[in-house]
Structure formats: structure tokens, C-alpha cells
Amino acid sequence: MFEDFYKKYKEDIKNCFKDLKDKDKRIKQIPNLLTASRLLAPLFIVPAAFSGNIPLAILFTCLFELTDALDGFAARKLNAVSEFGKDLDPIVDKIFAAGLMIPLIIKFPAVTACIFNEALIGKKNIESKKKGNVPRTTLLGKFKTLLLSISLLIAYIAVTTNSIPALLINCVFILTASIEYITAKQYEQIDKEKDLEKKYHKIEKIVEEEKVKQSKKEIIKKYSRSNEISDLKKLKEELLSSKNKTEEKNKTLKK
């Protein structure tokens, strides 16, 4: 499954680079470039924080977080919304968060649980996407992201100022990891509900098809013993009407 995703994204990235070389298509890649810029965030935020320059670290964090809002706005304005862009955004966010968490592992071991749970959420989203269930962020997911951002900010302040006990920071990360795990389970439940919904529609369609078949059999049986032209015409009309009703129901189910 992941091999298929790797091949797909590899092809999408190649197409992005091709568009960047084309003057007419270059502008369409601005949203994806804004999204991808967050991959560089740890290279600016971590050194600034560890050097004790918290205001600069916060400034870098705000600037890179701003791209999370600007990429979607730019995509809509430039009419450049794409499936690749929608998929790229959460992947970059996970890498962005991991890049800020990894340097903290030695001092705050509890952050490992956060990294694991973020990877778990990413895995469940990819599995859901693979099945065509179109995963979307929930209110709990947004709260989880906010809580993780606050936890990271507090952790970096603690590293540079030594004003907050390490035990307290570890407790904050354990709380964040718990919310992440609950979020992962929520996404898993939503995915299961979407699977059940698809199965229900599939069964409903089969039932409707069987009803139509049974109806046709009854119509044919009704006129099978008659050779009158008027009856044959009625048979044709009823079968045609039954076919039209089936097509209308199929269109409704698809909607």
C-alpha cells in the first residue's frame, strides 16, 4: 500500500518540477511551494531556540505557521487546488512537528510518545485515503495540533531558560500524547463508519436490482400466455418503464 503511495507522490513531485520550469504553469505551484517551505522550519527554529533566542524562535514559528493558512488561500485564488496539494499539507505538517520534537527527546523522553502517535495518525489517514474515504481534520484534531504547538513552545522555553522542571514538561507531553491517541482512535472510528456506509449503499443497490429483476419476471409472466398485440405493447411499455425507474434510482444512489 505504502509502495503505491510512494510511486504516486514521486510522479506528482516530478510533475511539480516540470511545472516550475514552465513559465505559464509556474504560478500554479506557489501553494505547494508555500506548503513545502515548512520542511525547512526546524533548520531555523531549533538553532534559534537552543541558542537562547526565544523571541527569534517564536518569530520563525509564526512565519512558518502562517504558510499553513496562506497555501490554501493561494490555491483558491490561483485556481490551483489539487489532490497532491491536499495530500502534501498534512504530510508536511507531520514532518514539521517531528523536526521540532526530535531534538527534545534526550531532555524530555515523553516526547517520544507524541512522535509515535503523530505517525499513527498519519498512517491511519493514509489507509483511509487509500480506500477513498477522504480523511478530514476534526475539531479534536485541531485541538490536538494546538496543544502540541503549545507543548513544544513550553519545552523550548524550558530548554533555554531552565525555569521549568523537566518532570512538568514530560507530564505536558504525556497529556498531549493522550489527546493524540484519542484523536487517532476517532479517525479510525470515522473511517470504519465510512466503510459501513459504503457497504450499506452497495447492499441497497443490490436489493434494488433484485427488486427490478423480480418485477420484470412478474411482468413477463403476466403476458407470457397472451399473443395479443395490445398485450405485447403493454409488456414493452412496462419493461421500458421499469428500466427507466432503475436508471433514476441508480443516479440517485450515485449522488
Secondary structure as the mmCIF struct_conf table of DSSP 4:
data_model
#
loop_
_struct_conf.conf_type_id
_struct_conf.id
_struct_conf.beg_label_comp_id
_struct_conf.beg_label_asym_id
_struct_conf.beg_label_seq_id
_struct_conf.end_label_comp_id
_struct_conf.end_label_asym_id
_struct_conf.end_label_seq_id
HELX_RH_AL_P HELX_RH_AL_P1 PHE A 2 LYS A 21
BEND BEND1 ASP A 22 ASP A 22
TURN_TY1_P TURN_TY1_P1 LYS A 23 LYS A 25
HELX_RH_3T_P HELX_RH_3T_P1 ARG A 26 GLN A 29
HELX_RH_AL_P HELX_RH_AL_P2 ILE A 30 ALA A 36
HELX_RH_3T_P HELX_RH_3T_P2 SER A 37 LEU A 40
HELX_RH_AL_P HELX_RH_AL_P3 ALA A 41 PHE A 50
TURN_TY1_P TURN_TY1_P2 SER A 51 GLY A 52
HELX_RH_AL_P HELX_RH_AL_P4 ILE A 54 LYS A 77
TURN_TY1_P TURN_TY1_P3 LEU A 78 ASN A 79
HELX_RH_AL_P HELX_RH_AL_P5 GLU A 83 MET A 101
HELX_RH_3T_P HELX_RH_3T_P3 ILE A 102 LEU A 104
TURN_TY1_P TURN_TY1_P4 ILE A 105 LYS A 107
TURN_TY1_P TURN_TY1_P5 PRO A 109 ALA A 110
HELX_RH_AL_P HELX_RH_AL_P6 VAL A 111 LYS A 130
TURN_TY1_P TURN_TY1_P6 LYS A 131 GLY A 132
HELX_RH_AL_P HELX_RH_AL_P7 LEU A 139 THR A 161
BEND BEND2 ILE A 164 ILE A 164
HELX_RH_AL_P HELX_RH_AL_P8 ALA A 166 TYR A 223
TURN_TY1_P TURN_TY1_P7 SER A 224 ARG A 225
HELX_RH_AL_P HELX_RH_AL_P9 ILE A 229 LYS A 254
#
